[in-house]
């Protein structure tokens, strides 16, 4: 349960910081877009239409030169590439609607982000609290393994784990499509299982470091000593006394790491390791060869990634400023 004091701090900090409000509203908008992507999208994001490829967004069209081979000779013609409301954000090289792909792409990023962060929170918190509470050999072995993991770049470790685990994606029936009866949208959500596990396996070490640091401080408190004197088991002391007093910095770290997960997932999908084509990183990779003429294919996906990362960081700053007792109100 969240205490009344914590609630008051969160509300107070939110009112005093306009950037926190902006980040929260932006994240709510992204979540709604991801959740109701089948309803909000205008087209099937996987449907190809080669005759309508590279259509410019509304307001960004104009005359473009097109080179083609006619009767053995190269001819350059000028064609009109005006945008249309049907594809108001344009189309990609295969004629797929960019706007619809963005909605499904942010769904993939947020889905992977939340699941990976939850896994890393559980694993990192359990191992970190255990190492900090028991100390000794358990602490030494656990933290040396964490140090080894931290010695390698996160993306490199994720790629290595991806190579070991192999590519695996889980097909989940889309509940929105089932409930609404929409018949021209993908019926299944492709969840990148291997990508999620690889990212979680990389990020849990940061949670473990924070949890251990907090547990080292809390384990010497009087209420922990009293619990031991009363005969409480170590597991009960950790769950009842240590965890509640360590949870705030752990949650703040988990919130901030959501931004890291979004970037990692986009990077892996950019390199072709996602397991699904409905990904923002995949769209950036597909559009990199057309930046000179069809800049919107990559740029639109990049803007959505930036918006997601900025919103998460602003929310993380809000949580930190509101929940950290060492930050004086009004001076953060």
Beta strands, then each sheet from edge to edge (+ up, - down):
strand 1: 63-70
strand 2: 73-80
strand 3: 170-173
strand 4: 188-191
sheet 1: 1+ 2-
sheet 2: 3+ 4-
end
